[in-house]
């Protein structure tokens, strides 16, 4: 039985903790905050309840597997899951509206034909078939296996089978980015392009530079579906926390780790902010890369740095955007037939992308806006009230003014008619709040790992240059998002239990 210290109680870290405890190890989690969940937070006030992080679950199989492998009680016995139907309503810049069904590619094609005209569905379906090939080629190395030592193979090869554009007496063209897929393979149809590029933006990626392999993002959602959790995704975090407790994982909240102790080149424990030293055989860090570097900065003595990444490892991701979230408490019932999620597309995508990703940083005047209206009685005081959440991708560290929030609320009236007349109160979660909750600089939110693009969209490996020290969560392989964080924790547990020869689940 090994002594294992886990730094942080985010979803990836708790996944690793539960799996390691089941394997017979003694696991202690030190969390600087007073609660668990990391980015999966919740605000409750006056009978209203809101998720402050992710609001929908994709690939629930990740957490089903966690609960099967860590106890007899399956996930559905611990949380109430339901598929969102329709999966999403899209309102395009020209006012065109379409409801896309959940986990039905044929249904999506039919809906696009109806809304955008005959042939739009066939174009999208052909694209999704190619996206399936990219998914099949990358699923295992990007999600189910530790990052390959020769990860450059993933960086150099584009798994998406772009359609060649033949040109007379000139070299054929192939889409290299998500935006080029829209231009070359979706005919430049502005609404199809907006639909495609939305998936990149929602994950904090610039579609102008995101590789064609980002096609796996719409494929993942439209194939495996979007799920809601009764009580919000905070209920999922609570279920994982309670599973950890049932497996005798110890949690110490309000316990900030100040440094990682390294002896003879190996992680040997942690030093807490109060001066306490905690011995360990292994350390699992569920923190952003810069925070991990800081914890190691004095590990080898004053003025000596201990490297986090082994030579040739993937460099840490930088320059990622954040999220702006506005929580709205409304009087009046949620109308029957209201979609759970509505995406309002920006009328000026070029301006939005320039402001979120540069060269003109700042909040877009009319950003792409996700409006969430869950049909969940646990999130409202009674049937005569409604809880609504607005979310937009914004630059990390962005300053948010009252005027910015007012503009978002006014824009949301497209999806929620009469919103301002119904508004009781609102709360705002800015990039600074994201930073406070997660420790990520500027409130940056990590995206999932993607192949190609020279490796710039991969995340550092779960193993580090320090023996016995592992990285779990959204900032380590395979990247951000609830499913990926859970898979990261699974990989770390496998590496500790089975050793460096671990090659992922079979």
ROZALO-966664 format. One record per residue (C-alpha): x, y, z. Coordinates in steps of 0.001 Angstrom, whole numbers. Layout:
N
NODE       px       py       pz
NODE        X        Y        Z
...
This chain:
506
NODE       px       py       pz
NODE        0        0        0
NODE     1503     3303    -1116
NODE      918     6679      486
NODE     -421     9051    -2163
NODE     -998    12786    -1844
NODE    -3346    14397    -4359
NODE    -3115    18176    -4796
NODE    -6525    19630    -5580
NODE   -10032    18191    -5604
NODE   -10980    18810    -9223
NODE   -12755    16146   -11253
NODE    -9590    14641   -12723
NODE    -7853    14558    -9358
NODE   -10859    12950    -7633
NODE   -11132    10368   -10414
NODE    -7504     9398    -9835
NODE    -8036     9350    -6057
NODE   -11040     7011    -6208
NODE    -9312     4573    -8570
NODE    -6091     4568    -6531
NODE    -7986     3952    -3296
NODE    -9769      960    -4832
NODE    -6352     -383    -5828
NODE    -5471     -486    -2125
NODE    -3509     2732    -1689
NODE    -3868     5288     1097
NODE    -4952     8516     -580
NODE    -5136    11989      965
NODE    -6420    14973    -1024
NODE    -5255    18461      -27
NODE    -7512    21181    -1450
NODE    -6828    24885     -894
NODE   -10535    25763    -1180
NODE   -13243    24719     1243
NODE   -14984    22418    -1211
NODE   -14443    19939    -4019
NODE   -15097    20106    -7759
NODE   -12671    22749    -9022
NODE   -14318    24453   -11995
NODE   -17547    22508   -11400
NODE   -19096    25005    -9023
NODE   -22603    26050    -8092
NODE   -24315    29184    -6840
NODE   -27457    28862    -4727
NODE   -29482    31863    -3665
NODE   -33145    32468    -2803
NODE   -34089    28980    -3952
NODE   -32317    29329    -7318
NODE   -29385    27136    -8317
NODE   -26869    27629   -11131
NODE   -23851    25752   -12442
NODE   -20874    28100   -12712
NODE   -18740    25761   -14821
NODE   -19759    23155   -17390
NODE   -23499    22774   -17791
NODE   -23849    19676   -19970
NODE   -22122    16309   -19890
NODE   -20706    14635   -22974
NODE   -19362    11071   -23063
NODE   -21014    10008   -19784
NODE   -19372     6614   -20366
NODE   -16226     8038   -18738
NODE   -17983     8466   -15397
NODE   -20052     5316   -15804
NODE   -16780     3419   -16071
NODE   -15432     5206   -12977
NODE   -18420     4152   -10892
NODE   -18373      571   -12190
NODE   -14656      217   -11448
NODE   -14824     1793    -7979
NODE   -17914      113    -6546
NODE   -21077    -1837    -7158
NODE   -23322     1207    -7343
NODE   -23571     2465   -10955
NODE   -23535     6140   -11889
NODE   -27276     6270   -12592
NODE   -27970     5164    -9007
NODE   -26069     8229    -7774
NODE   -27154    10950   -10212
NODE   -30154    11376   -12483
NODE   -29009    11725   -16110
NODE   -31226    12646   -19040
NODE   -30533    13348   -22673
NODE   -31290    16925   -23655
NODE   -33903    17092   -26435
NODE   -33407    18953   -28655
NODE   -29671    18997   -28103
NODE   -29498    22667   -29057
NODE   -31364    25449   -30823
NODE   -29203    27565   -33125
NODE   -30218    31126   -33960
NODE   -28015    32359   -36798
NODE   -27078    35963   -37525
NODE   -29725    36274   -40260
NODE   -32456    35096   -37883
NODE   -32648    31530   -39213
NODE   -33467    29096   -36418
NODE   -33018    25339   -36248
NODE   -33407    22756   -33486
NODE   -30866    19932   -33748
NODE   -31878    16592   -32209
NODE   -29705    14780   -29691
NODE   -27378    11980   -30835
NODE   -29085    11604   -34208
NODE   -26915    12412   -37197
NODE   -29764    11607   -39567
NODE   -32032    13918   -37575
NODE   -29436    16706   -37710
NODE   -29203    16348   -41485
NODE   -32972    16564   -41841
NODE   -33172    19603   -39555
NODE   -30459    21425   -41516
NODE   -32205    20699   -44810
NODE   -35435    22115   -43411
NODE   -33834    25265   -42000
NODE   -31060    26031   -44478
NODE   -32326    24491   -47689
NODE   -32051    21198   -49512
NODE   -28494    19926   -49684
NODE   -27272    21527   -46454
NODE   -27893    18318   -44520
NODE   -26030    16218   -47078
NODE   -23042    18556   -46921
NODE   -22972    18365   -43138
NODE   -23401    14567   -43168
NODE   -20502    14137   -45593
NODE   -18360    16285   -43305
NODE   -19391    14227   -40278
NODE   -18407    11020   -42070
NODE   -14919    12441   -42507
NODE   -14948    13627   -38892
NODE   -15701    10025   -37873
NODE   -12502     8931   -39616
NODE   -10531    11529   -37653
NODE   -12188    10310   -34438
NODE   -11386     6668   -35189
NODE    -7747     7525   -35919
NODE    -7170     9616   -32795
NODE    -9548     8329   -30123
NODE    -7162     5839   -28566
NODE    -3855     7791   -28595
NODE    -5546    11045   -27558
NODE    -8018     9765   -24965
NODE    -7308     6237   -23815
NODE    -3507     5960   -23683
NODE     -787     7922   -21899
NODE      810    10450   -24231
NODE     3243     8676   -26492
NODE     6959     9448   -25945
NODE     7067    10021   -29699
NODE     4071    12351   -29552
NODE     5516    14192   -32554
NODE     3792    11555   -34691
NODE      455    12926   -33483
NODE     1686    16463   -34038
NODE     2761    15952   -37628
NODE      -45    13826   -39023
NODE    -3402    15382   -39800
NODE    -5999    12645   -39177
NODE    -8862    14479   -40876
NODE    -9244    13285   -44507
NODE    -9721    16651   -46186
NODE   -11368    16675   -49593
NODE    -8866    17833   -52241
NODE    -9765    20897   -54305
NODE    -8278    20406   -57727
NODE    -7171    23514   -59583
NODE    -6075    23735   -63209
NODE    -2281    23655   -63496
NODE    -1971    24399   -59797
NODE    -1407    22308   -56699
NODE    -4590    20939   -55139
NODE    -5819    22508   -51914
NODE    -6830    20689   -48744
NODE    -8447    22154   -45649
NODE    -5852    22484   -42895
NODE    -7998    24337   -40353
NODE   -11585    24141   -39164
NODE   -12376    27434   -40879
NODE   -11014    26068   -44155
NODE   -13247    23009   -43838
NODE   -16161    25427   -43798
NODE   -14873    27357   -46779
NODE   -13783    24373   -48892
NODE   -16078    21513   -47889
NODE   -19256    23225   -46670
NODE   -19314    25571   -49625
NODE   -18760    28640   -47491
NODE   -22462    28570   -46517
NODE   -22370    31163   -43713
NODE   -24763    29353   -41381
NODE   -23052    25975   -41790
NODE   -19719    27706   -41225
NODE   -21089    29401   -38103
NODE   -22384    26043   -36828
NODE   -19005    24407   -37418
NODE   -16898    27197   -35952
NODE   -19108    27401   -32873
NODE   -17734    24062   -31691
NODE   -14187    25439   -31711
NODE   -15122    28696   -29998
NODE   -17108    26884   -27298
NODE   -13922    24953   -26430
NODE   -11763    28080   -26438
NODE   -10189    27458   -29847
NODE    -9786    29842   -32766
NODE   -11346    28128   -35816
NODE    -8954    30057   -38058
NODE    -5992    28225   -36526
NODE    -7569    25102   -34999
NODE    -6467    22120   -37116
NODE    -8893    20177   -39264
NODE    -8699    17456   -36600
NODE   -10976    19694   -34496
NODE   -13741    18111   -36583
NODE   -13906    15515   -33798
NODE   -15585    18115   -31544
NODE   -18922    18292   -33409
NODE   -18656    14562   -34111
NODE   -18355    13793   -30400
NODE   -21413    15830   -29427
NODE   -23684    14842   -32285
NODE   -22787    11145   -32055
NODE   -22676    10535   -28296
NODE   -25143    13211   -27248
NODE   -25488    15903   -24614
NODE   -26733    15020   -21138
NODE   -28072    17058   -18264
NODE   -27860    16130   -14587
NODE   -30666    16783   -12138
NODE   -29262    19275    -9663
NODE   -26695    20451   -12201
NODE   -23243    19083   -12863
NODE   -22397    19971    -9295
NODE   -24431    16867    -8437
NODE   -22000    14815   -10523
NODE   -19067    16346    -8655
NODE   -20780    15512    -5372
NODE   -21307    11923    -6478
NODE   -17616    11525    -7362
NODE   -16637    13090    -4028
NODE   -18937    10745    -2139
NODE   -17561     7776    -4049
NODE   -14072     8845    -2944
NODE   -15240     9003      666
NODE   -16821     5561      349
NODE   -13458     4233     -844
NODE   -11805     5868     2219
NODE   -10090     8729      437
NODE    -9294    11432     3002
NODE    -9985    15087     2110
NODE    -8343    18030     3842
NODE   -10022    21264     2766
NODE    -8555    24708     3327
NODE    -5169    23020     3027
NODE    -2931    24832      545
NODE      132    22982     -713
NODE     3144    25317     -798
NODE     5712    22992    -2337
NODE     6393    19474    -3514
NODE     9172    17742    -1621
NODE    11726    16021    -3868
NODE    14396    13677    -2505
NODE    16997    11972    -4703
NODE    15076    13031    -7808
NODE    11785    11578    -6634
NODE     8611    13125    -5220
NODE     8587    12355    -1508
NODE     5640    14380     -247
NODE     4384    17944       34
NODE     4919    20928     2256
NODE     1742    22720     3326
NODE     1364    26465     3674
NODE     1237    26099     7467
NODE     4674    24448     7457
NODE     3472    20875     7849
NODE     5327    18225     5858
NODE     3306    15288     4505
NODE     5271    12248     3366
NODE     4167    10348      282
NODE     5330     7659    -2109
NODE     3530     9354    -5006
NODE     2154    12844    -5608
NODE     -682    13592    -8040
NODE    -1013    17261    -8983
NODE    -4369    18442   -10258
NODE    -3199    22022   -10838
NODE    -2313    24165   -13881
NODE     1253    23855   -15257
NODE     2548    27157   -13889
NODE     1195    26321   -10452
NODE     2954    22970   -10631
NODE     6209    24646   -11671
NODE     5896    27006    -8718
NODE     5399    24095    -6321
NODE     8639    22585    -7599
NODE    10670    25792    -7869
NODE    12394    25377    -4494
NODE    12167    21611    -4295
NODE    15860    21053    -5010
NODE    17093    23882    -2819
NODE    17342    27667    -3086
NODE    18095    28891    -6580
NODE    17744    25425    -8103
NODE    14883    24500   -10391
NODE    13403    21042   -10696
NODE    11991    20535   -14198
NODE     8355    19446   -14456
NODE     8532    18153   -18012
NODE    10983    15613   -19305
NODE    13095    16585   -22335
NODE    10990    16389   -25473
NODE     7679    16561   -23617
NODE     4818    18713   -24887
NODE     5133    22338   -23691
NODE     2376    23727   -21490
NODE     -494    25498   -23271
NODE     -627    29286   -23016
NODE    -2744    32126   -24372
NODE    -6095    30398   -23880
NODE    -9356    32330   -23423
NODE   -11728    32276   -20472
NODE   -15490    32330   -19884
NODE   -17938    35034   -18876
NODE   -21046    33700   -17146
NODE   -24147    35621   -16104
NODE   -26673    33975   -13774
NODE   -30248    35243   -14089
NODE   -33064    34693   -11586
NODE   -36398    35251   -13356
NODE   -39985    35526   -12252
NODE   -42452    33605   -14382
NODE   -42582    29970   -15420
NODE   -40345    28356   -17998
NODE   -42576    27939   -21080
NODE   -43330    24410   -22221
NODE   -41164    23292   -25126
NODE   -38310    25634   -24262
NODE   -34956    24176   -25396
NODE   -32369    23508   -22720
NODE   -29670    25294   -24733
NODE   -29857    28024   -27349
NODE   -26806    29336   -29200
NODE   -27070    32901   -30496
NODE   -24503    33340   -33245
NODE   -22631    36591   -33554
NODE   -23405    38891   -36499
NODE   -19665    39601   -36887
NODE   -17535    36490   -36457
NODE   -14338    38158   -37675
NODE   -14624    40847   -35009
NODE   -15416    38271   -32317
NODE   -12421    36102   -33180
NODE   -10103    39123   -33388
NODE   -11169    40234   -29919
NODE   -11077    36820   -28236
NODE    -7857    35588   -29847
NODE    -6230    38834   -31057
NODE    -5085    41073   -32608
NODE    -7708    43369   -31000
NODE    -8252    41872   -27541
NODE   -11394    42773   -25679
NODE   -15014    41757   -25288
NODE   -16913    41418   -28582
NODE   -19860    43771   -28965
NODE   -22190    40852   -29733
NODE   -20461    37571   -28861
NODE   -21688    34104   -29653
NODE   -23848    33441   -26617
NODE   -25046    30178   -25078
NODE   -28366    30570   -23245
NODE   -29100    27695   -20855
NODE   -32645    27155   -19585
NODE   -32665    23771   -17812
NODE   -35971    22145   -16941
NODE   -34806    21248   -13431
NODE   -37024    21936   -10442
NODE   -33996    21807    -8120
NODE   -32697    25017    -9678
NODE   -35732    27206    -8995
NODE   -37797    28014    -5910
NODE   -41060    26902    -7575
NODE   -42768    26457   -10937
NODE   -43411    30202   -11194
NODE   -39703    31040   -11496
NODE   -36864    30177   -13854
NODE   -33063    30047   -13652
NODE   -31182    31054   -16818
NODE   -27429    31052   -17461
NODE   -25611    33028   -20164
NODE   -22105    31997   -21220
NODE   -19660    33574   -23685
NODE   -16028    32902   -24547
NODE   -13877    35942   -23708
NODE   -10152    36717   -23444
NODE    -8415    35476   -20315
NODE    -8078    38245   -17757
NODE   -10724    40346   -19489
NODE   -12223    43197   -17481
NODE   -16018    43040   -17443
NODE   -18094    46180   -16945
NODE   -21727    46658   -16009
NODE   -22312    47820   -19586
NODE   -20908    44540   -20898
NODE   -23276    42541   -18720
NODE   -26225    44737   -19697
NODE   -25443    44149   -23371
NODE   -25375    40374   -22846
NODE   -28724    40431   -21047
NODE   -30270    42520   -23814
NODE   -28893    40162   -26448
NODE   -30280    37143   -24576
NODE   -33815    38457   -25096
NODE   -33631    36893   -28553
NODE   -33845    33539   -26788
NODE   -35802    34655   -23711
NODE   -38490    37153   -24770
NODE   -39324    39675   -22058
NODE   -36238    38726   -20069
NODE   -35555    42178   -18627
NODE   -39128    42528   -17370
NODE   -38843    39146   -15652
NODE   -35423    39721   -14086
NODE   -35306    39568   -10281
NODE   -31528    39684    -9868
NODE   -28341    38549   -11537
NODE   -24817    37508   -10606
NODE   -21709    37573   -12788
NODE   -18772    35154   -12960
NODE   -15807    36798   -14677
NODE   -12402    35411   -15740
NODE   -11115    36603   -12361
NODE   -13681    34367   -10656
NODE   -12597    31445   -12840
NODE    -8999    32089   -11798
NODE    -9975    32145    -8126
NODE   -11808    28822    -8468
NODE    -9231    26957   -10558
NODE    -5891    28720   -10081
NODE    -5487    29109   -13855
NODE    -3812    32380   -14802
NODE    -6355    34874   -16119
NODE    -9096    32309   -15675
NODE    -7966    30418   -18774
NODE    -9988    27312   -19569
NODE    -8141    24322   -21087
NODE    -9532    22750   -24272
NODE    -9340    19047   -25140
NODE    -6216    17754   -26845
NODE    -6173    17636   -30648
NODE    -3813    16043   -33123
NODE    -1789    17875   -35815
NODE     -966    21619   -35571
NODE     2625    20819   -34692
NODE     1566    19559   -31272
NODE      433    22999   -30105
NODE    -2959    21558   -29118
NODE    -1628    18649   -27096
NODE    -1197    18837   -23323
NODE     1799    17820   -21203
NODE     2051    14142   -20353
NODE      640    12704   -17121
NODE     4116    11523   -16146
NODE     6626    14252   -15318
NODE    10405    14602   -15182
NODE    10194    13926   -11421
NODE     9776    10245   -10589
NODE     6634     9630    -8561
NODE     5018    12926    -9606
NODE     2033    12848   -11952
NODE     -276    15480   -13444
NODE    -4040    14959   -13695
NODE    -6963    17100   -14812
NODE    -7741    19440   -17659
NODE    -4217    20866   -17911
NODE    -2623    17469   -18488
NODE    -3110    14896   -21223
NODE    -5758    14493   -22683
NODE    -6927    18021   -21834
NODE    -9920    19992   -20702
NODE   -13612    19251   -20390
NODE   -15345    16885   -17978
NODE   -14806    13674   -19993
NODE   -11159    14471   -20691
NODE   -10471    15368   -17059
NODE   -11936    12031   -15995
NODE    -9822    10199   -18553
NODE    -6746    12054   -17304
NODE    -7349    10808   -13773
NODE    -7872     7292   -15109
NODE    -4527     7383   -16934
NODE    -2674     8613   -13841
NODE    -4160     5837   -11725
NODE    -3084     3293   -14335
NODE      465     4653   -14469
NODE      811     4454   -10681
NODE     -796     1027   -10275
NODE      725     -696   -13305
NODE     3857     1382   -13816
NODE     5353     2978   -16942
NODE     4335      -25   -19039
NODE      648      928   -18637
NODE     -857     1506   -22080
NODE    -4431     2412   -21264
NODE    -7694      517   -20950
NODE    -8230    -2387   -23266
